[in-house]
Amino acid sequence: HTGGNLMNDILLMLPGPTTVHPRVLNAMSKAVVNHRGALYGEILTETTELMSKVFQTPNNSYLLTGSGTAAMEAGIANTVAPGEKMLNVVGGKFGERFMKIAQAHGIDTQELAVEWGTAVTPEAIAEALDEDEDIKAVSVIHNETSTGVAAPIEEIGKVMKNYDALYIVDTVSSLGGDEVNVEKFGIDVCLTGSQKCLAAPPGMAAITLSDDAWAAVEKVETNTFYLDLKAARKSGDKMPPETPYTPSVSLTYAMNEALKMVMEEGLDARVARHHKAAKASVAAVKALGLELFADEAVSSATVTAVKMPEGITDADFRGTTRDKYGVELAGGQDHLKGNIFRIGHMGNISYKELTQTFAAIGMTLKGLGVIDDAGAGVASITESYL
């Protein structure tokens, strides 16, 4: 293996950032224009319209210069006032993050704890809302990348229709890779990030709000300056539209091109491609004799979490796949650190990347004396894609 240290030589199989297509990288190299001018206004208009198409909503979308966490904060801080109650579904690191953001804004958080590796049920949410009529909003992570679990956001949406509480959904690692239909699922606040399934570089987020959510925004006294959605809407409604503060102009170009590529492939086709990759990955993990971490019935379409085989360390395993075989996998977070590894299969991926990934995993495990057949995973991938 030559040049394992070369940046370009490492295949990123992380749950973000994901590999960015040359078309998107090229778009970023265009001249930076005045972000208060008509030309940027045109690009911004086209990009936010594409964003709303991907969210599947008739409502406007707004780009935020910041990572997905910025949109998480914007989604909560603008809709729920300090002292008001909010139900946070927590079954992993990002559910925890949503709750911590709410706490940072003085919101009275009610935790609905779900065992890591399992998904929340619509019934559990209904039960919590029945018990406390003061709950103003519910936050759900669609795709919990820390555990490889997808929440049933469509079914939860059906339950949420019976309550006044706002339905806030983080689709940072699912939009463009799993089924997200903001309008159909009745989502009030939906947010995402650039560097996951949309396959743009990190550093930009997007958010869209329903009429009910905007009504809540009107009533909440602004307690965030940079992420103030009233300011975002006011600037966005100008002719030509603007952002309240300086946006990342180059990242807007990237998002524009990445979203065009999503629409060229077709949302349904793209989601199907991600589901196929997930199924193939799960089968290949089993073919290598490894154990899944997440409950398979709720396994994610964009990331597969796998238990670390007995007797080997994270450094040995992921260090070897990266340094010797040029494939970068993700480790576990918090109490899962060292206990699991995660394969991201989101963005621009097909059997080619998965074949390379499972070859690296197979060779690493054989080298560490865990398995005999280094090629079992690759053989499984070829079967899945035949």
C-alpha positions as CSV (number, residue, x, y, z in Angstrom):
1,H,0.0,0.0,0.0
2,T,1.5,3.3,-1.0
3,G,0.9,6.7,0.4
4,G,-1.4,5.8,3.1
5,N,-0.7,9.1,4.7
6,L,-1.8,11.1,1.6
7,M,-5.0,12.9,2.4
8,N,-6.7,12.1,-0.9
9,D,-5.8,8.4,-0.4
10,I,-8.0,8.0,2.6
11,L,-11.6,6.9,1.9
12,L,-13.9,8.6,4.4
13,M,-16.5,6.2,5.6
14,L,-17.7,8.3,8.5
15,P,-21.2,9.5,9.4
16,G,-20.0,12.9,8.1
17,P,-18.1,14.6,6.8
18,T,-18.5,12.6,3.7
19,T,-16.6,12.7,0.4
20,V,-17.4,15.8,-1.6
21,H,-17.8,15.3,-5.4
22,P,-15.4,17.3,-7.7
23,R,-18.4,19.2,-9.2
24,V,-19.2,20.6,-5.7
25,L,-15.5,21.4,-5.0
26,N,-15.2,23.1,-8.3
27,A,-18.3,25.2,-7.6
28,M,-16.6,26.6,-4.5
29,S,-13.7,27.9,-6.5
30,K,-15.9,30.5,-8.3
31,A,-15.3,34.1,-7.5
32,V,-16.7,35.4,-4.3
33,V,-19.4,38.0,-4.9
34,N,-20.9,40.7,-2.8
35,H,-23.3,39.0,-0.4
36,R,-25.5,42.1,-0.5
37,G,-25.8,42.1,-4.2
38,A,-28.3,40.8,-6.8
39,L,-26.0,38.0,-8.0
40,Y,-25.7,36.4,-4.6
41,G,-29.4,37.0,-4.1
42,E,-30.1,34.9,-7.2
43,I,-27.9,32.0,-6.0
44,L,-29.4,32.2,-2.5
45,T,-32.9,32.1,-3.9
46,E,-32.2,29.1,-6.1
47,T,-30.4,27.3,-3.2
48,T,-33.1,27.8,-0.7
49,E,-35.8,26.8,-3.2
50,L,-33.8,23.5,-3.8
51,M,-33.5,23.1,-0.1
52,S,-37.3,23.3,0.4
53,K,-37.7,20.7,-2.4
54,V,-35.4,18.3,-0.6
55,F,-37.2,19.0,2.7
56,Q,-40.4,18.4,0.8
57,T,-42.2,21.5,2.1
58,P,-44.0,24.4,0.4
59,N,-42.5,26.7,3.2
60,N,-39.3,28.7,2.8
61,S,-36.0,27.3,4.0
62,Y,-33.2,29.4,5.4
63,L,-29.4,28.8,5.2
64,L,-27.4,29.3,8.3
65,T,-23.6,29.7,8.3
66,G,-22.7,27.2,11.0
67,S,-22.7,23.4,11.4
68,G,-25.9,21.4,12.0
69,T,-25.6,22.3,15.7
70,A,-26.3,25.9,14.8
71,A,-29.6,24.9,13.2
72,M,-30.4,22.7,16.3
73,E,-29.9,25.8,18.5
74,A,-31.9,28.0,16.1
75,G,-34.7,25.5,16.0
76,I,-35.1,25.5,19.8
77,A,-34.1,29.0,20.9
78,N,-36.5,30.7,18.6
79,T,-39.6,28.6,19.3
80,V,-39.5,27.8,23.0
81,A,-39.1,30.5,25.7
82,P,-37.0,30.2,28.8
83,G,-39.1,28.5,31.6
84,E,-41.4,26.8,29.1
85,K,-41.4,23.0,29.0
86,M,-40.0,20.9,26.3
87,L,-39.8,17.1,25.9
88,N,-36.4,15.9,24.6
89,V,-36.1,12.3,23.3
90,V,-32.7,11.1,24.3
91,G,-31.3,7.9,23.0
92,G,-27.8,8.9,22.0
93,K,-25.3,11.7,21.9
94,F,-27.3,14.0,19.6
95,G,-30.5,13.7,21.6
96,E,-28.4,14.7,24.6
97,R,-27.1,17.7,22.6
98,F,-30.7,18.8,21.8
99,M,-31.5,18.7,25.5
100,K,-28.3,20.5,26.5
101,I,-29.1,23.3,24.0
102,A,-32.6,23.7,25.6
103,Q,-31.0,23.8,29.0
104,A,-28.5,26.4,27.9
105,H,-31.5,28.6,27.0
106,G,-33.2,28.1,30.3
107,I,-35.9,25.8,29.0
108,D,-37.5,23.4,31.4
109,T,-36.4,20.1,29.8
110,Q,-38.3,16.9,30.3
111,E,-36.1,13.9,29.2
112,L,-37.7,10.9,27.5
113,A,-34.8,8.5,27.9
114,V,-34.5,5.7,25.4
115,E,-31.9,2.9,25.7
116,W,-29.0,3.6,23.3
117,G,-29.4,1.3,20.3
118,T,-33.2,1.3,20.4
119,A,-35.7,3.8,19.0
120,V,-38.4,5.8,20.7
121,T,-42.0,4.7,20.1
122,P,-44.8,7.1,19.1
123,E,-46.7,5.6,22.1
124,A,-44.1,6.8,24.6
125,I,-44.3,10.3,23.2
126,A,-48.1,10.3,23.3
127,E,-47.9,9.1,26.9
128,A,-45.5,11.9,27.9
129,L,-47.7,14.5,26.3
130,D,-50.9,13.1,27.9
131,E,-49.2,13.4,31.3
132,D,-48.2,17.0,30.9
133,E,-50.3,19.4,28.9
134,D,-47.7,22.2,29.4
135,I,-45.2,20.7,27.0
136,K,-44.7,23.3,24.3
137,A,-42.4,21.3,21.9
138,V,-40.9,17.8,21.4
139,S,-37.4,17.3,19.9
140,V,-36.6,14.1,18.1
141,I,-33.3,13.1,16.3
142,H,-34.4,11.3,13.1
143,N,-31.1,9.5,12.7
144,E,-29.0,9.1,15.9
145,T,-25.5,8.7,14.4
146,S,-24.0,7.8,17.7
147,T,-26.0,4.5,17.9
148,G,-27.0,3.8,14.2
149,V,-30.7,4.1,15.0
150,A,-33.5,5.7,12.9
151,A,-36.5,7.0,14.7
152,P,-40.0,6.5,13.2
153,I,-40.6,10.2,12.4
154,E,-43.6,9.5,10.1
155,E,-45.4,7.6,12.8
156,I,-44.5,10.1,15.5
157,G,-45.8,12.8,13.2
158,K,-49.2,11.1,13.1
159,V,-49.3,11.1,16.9
160,M,-48.2,14.7,17.1
161,K,-51.1,15.8,15.0
162,N,-53.3,15.2,18.1
163,Y,-51.4,17.6,20.3
164,D,-50.6,21.3,20.3
165,A,-46.9,20.8,21.0
166,L,-44.4,21.7,18.2
167,Y,-42.7,18.8,16.4
168,I,-39.0,19.6,16.1
169,V,-36.9,17.1,14.1
170,D,-33.2,17.0,13.5
171,T,-32.5,15.4,10.1
172,V,-28.8,16.4,10.0
173,S,-27.7,12.9,9.1
174,S,-30.8,11.7,7.3
175,L,-32.0,14.3,4.8
176,G,-31.2,13.2,1.3
177,G,-30.4,9.6,2.5
178,D,-33.6,8.5,4.3
179,E,-37.3,9.3,3.9
180,V,-38.0,12.9,5.2
181,N,-41.2,14.6,4.1
182,V,-41.7,17.7,6.2
183,E,-45.2,18.5,4.9
184,K,-46.5,14.9,5.0
185,F,-45.0,14.0,8.3
186,G,-46.3,17.2,9.9
187,I,-42.9,18.5,11.1
188,D,-43.0,22.0,12.5
189,V,-39.2,22.7,12.6
190,C,-36.9,20.6,10.4
191,L,-33.2,21.2,10.3
192,T,-30.1,19.7,8.6
193,G,-26.4,20.0,8.0
194,S,-24.3,20.2,4.8
195,Q,-21.7,17.5,5.3
196,K,-23.8,14.3,5.6
197,C,-26.1,12.8,3.0
198,L,-26.2,16.0,1.0
199,A,-22.4,15.6,0.5
200,A,-21.4,19.2,0.7
201,P,-18.5,20.4,2.8
202,P,-19.0,21.1,6.5
203,G,-20.0,24.5,7.8
204,M,-23.5,25.2,6.6
205,A,-26.9,24.3,8.0
206,A,-30.5,24.8,6.8
207,I,-33.9,25.1,8.6
208,T,-37.5,25.3,7.7
209,L,-40.5,26.2,9.8
210,S,-44.3,25.6,9.6
211,D,-46.9,28.3,10.1
212,D,-47.4,27.1,13.7
213,A,-43.7,27.3,14.4
214,W,-43.5,30.8,13.0
215,A,-46.5,31.7,15.2
216,A,-44.4,30.5,18.2
217,V,-41.4,32.4,17.0
218,E,-43.5,35.6,17.0
219,K,-44.3,35.1,20.7
220,V,-40.8,34.1,21.9
221,E,-38.7,37.1,22.9
222,T,-35.4,36.7,21.0
223,N,-32.7,35.4,23.2
224,T,-30.1,34.5,20.5
225,F,-28.5,37.1,18.3
226,Y,-26.7,35.3,15.5
227,L,-29.3,32.6,15.2
228,D,-32.4,34.8,15.3
229,L,-34.8,33.4,12.8
230,K,-36.9,36.6,12.8
231,A,-33.8,38.3,11.4
232,A,-33.2,35.5,9.0
233,R,-36.8,35.7,7.7
234,K,-36.7,39.5,7.4
235,S,-33.5,39.4,5.3
236,G,-34.7,36.4,3.4
237,D,-37.8,38.2,2.4
238,K,-35.9,41.2,0.8
239,M,-35.7,41.6,-2.9
240,P,-33.1,40.3,-3.7
241,P,-32.9,38.0,-0.6
242,E,-30.1,38.3,1.8
243,T,-28.9,36.7,5.1
244,P,-28.8,38.9,8.2
245,Y,-25.0,38.5,8.6
246,T,-22.2,37.6,6.3
247,P,-22.9,34.1,4.9
248,S,-20.2,31.7,3.7
249,V,-20.5,32.7,0.0
250,S,-18.4,29.7,-1.2
251,L,-20.3,27.2,0.9
252,T,-23.5,28.6,-0.7
253,Y,-22.1,27.7,-4.1
254,A,-21.3,24.3,-2.8
255,M,-24.7,23.7,-1.3
256,N,-26.3,24.9,-4.6
257,E,-24.3,22.4,-6.6
258,A,-24.8,19.5,-4.1
259,L,-28.5,20.1,-4.0
260,K,-28.7,20.1,-7.8
261,M,-26.9,16.7,-7.8
262,V,-29.5,15.4,-5.3
263,M,-32.3,16.5,-7.5
264,E,-30.6,15.1,-10.7
265,E,-30.4,11.7,-9.0
266,G,-34.0,12.1,-7.7
267,L,-34.9,12.0,-4.0
268,D,-36.5,8.6,-4.2
269,A,-33.6,7.1,-6.0
270,R,-31.2,8.6,-3.6
271,V,-33.0,7.3,-0.6
272,A,-33.3,3.9,-2.2
273,R,-29.5,3.9,-2.8
274,H,-28.9,4.7,0.8
275,H,-31.2,1.9,2.0
276,K,-29.5,-0.6,-0.3
277,A,-26.1,0.4,1.1
278,A,-27.4,0.0,4.6
279,K,-28.8,-3.4,3.9
280,A,-25.6,-4.5,2.2
281,S,-23.5,-3.2,5.1
282,V,-25.6,-5.1,7.7
283,A,-25.3,-8.3,5.7
284,A,-21.6,-7.9,5.3
285,V,-21.1,-7.2,9.0
286,K,-22.9,-10.5,9.8
287,A,-20.9,-12.3,7.1
288,L,-17.7,-11.4,9.0
289,G,-19.2,-12.8,12.2
290,L,-19.6,-9.4,13.8
291,E,-22.5,-8.2,15.9
292,L,-24.6,-5.1,15.2
293,F,-25.0,-2.6,18.0
294,A,-28.4,-1.2,17.0
295,D,-31.7,-3.1,17.2
296,E,-31.9,-4.3,13.5
297,A,-35.6,-3.4,13.2
298,V,-34.7,0.3,13.6
299,S,-31.2,0.3,12.0
300,S,-30.2,3.5,10.3
301,A,-30.1,4.0,6.5
302,T,-27.0,6.1,6.7
303,V,-24.7,4.6,9.4
304,T,-24.2,1.1,10.7
305,A,-22.9,0.7,14.3
306,V,-21.0,-2.5,15.0
307,K,-19.8,-4.0,18.3
308,M,-16.0,-4.1,18.6
309,P,-14.9,-7.7,18.5
310,E,-13.6,-9.1,21.9
311,G,-10.0,-8.6,22.7
312,I,-9.1,-5.9,20.2
313,T,-8.7,-2.2,20.9
314,D,-10.3,0.6,18.9
315,A,-6.7,2.0,18.2
316,D,-5.7,-1.4,16.8
317,F,-8.8,-1.8,14.7
318,R,-9.5,1.6,13.3
319,G,-5.8,2.6,13.3
320,T,-5.1,-0.4,11.0
321,T,-8.1,0.2,8.7
322,R,-7.0,3.8,8.3
323,D,-3.2,3.7,8.3
324,K,-2.6,0.3,6.5
325,Y,-5.7,0.1,4.3
326,G,-6.7,3.7,3.8
327,V,-10.3,3.5,5.1
328,E,-11.4,5.8,7.9
329,L,-14.2,4.5,10.1
330,A,-15.8,6.3,13.1
331,G,-15.4,5.2,16.7
332,G,-17.9,5.1,19.5
333,Q,-18.9,8.2,21.5
334,D,-19.2,8.7,25.3
335,H,-19.7,5.3,27.1
336,L,-19.6,3.5,23.7
337,K,-16.0,4.7,23.1
338,G,-13.9,1.7,22.3
339,N,-17.0,-0.6,22.4
340,I,-18.3,0.0,18.9
341,F,-17.2,1.3,15.5
342,R,-19.4,3.0,13.0
343,I,-19.5,2.7,9.2
344,G,-21.0,5.8,7.5
345,H,-22.7,5.0,4.2
346,M,-24.1,8.3,3.2
347,G,-23.6,10.8,0.4
348,N,-21.8,9.6,-2.7
349,I,-21.5,5.9,-2.0
350,S,-22.1,2.7,-3.9
351,Y,-20.8,-0.8,-3.9
352,K,-17.3,0.5,-4.8
353,E,-16.8,2.3,-1.5
354,L,-18.4,-0.5,0.4
355,T,-16.3,-3.2,-1.2
356,Q,-13.1,-1.2,-0.3
357,T,-14.4,-0.7,3.2
358,F,-15.2,-4.3,3.9
359,A,-11.9,-5.4,2.3
360,A,-10.1,-3.2,4.8
361,I,-12.3,-4.4,7.7
362,G,-11.8,-8.1,6.7
363,M,-8.0,-7.8,6.2
364,T,-7.6,-5.9,9.5
365,L,-9.6,-8.5,11.4
366,K,-7.7,-11.3,9.9
367,G,-4.4,-9.6,10.6
368,L,-5.5,-9.2,14.2
369,G,-6.4,-12.9,14.4
370,V,-10.1,-12.3,14.9
371,I,-11.4,-14.1,11.7
372,D,-10.0,-16.6,9.2
373,D,-11.8,-15.4,6.0
374,A,-10.8,-11.9,5.2
375,G,-13.0,-11.8,2.1
376,A,-16.3,-12.8,3.6
377,G,-17.5,-9.2,3.8
378,V,-16.6,-8.3,0.3
379,A,-18.2,-11.5,-1.0
380,S,-21.4,-10.5,0.8
381,I,-21.3,-7.0,-0.7
382,T,-21.1,-8.5,-4.2
383,E,-24.1,-10.7,-3.5
384,S,-26.1,-7.7,-2.2
385,Y,-25.4,-5.7,-5.3
386,L,-25.7,-8.4,-8.0
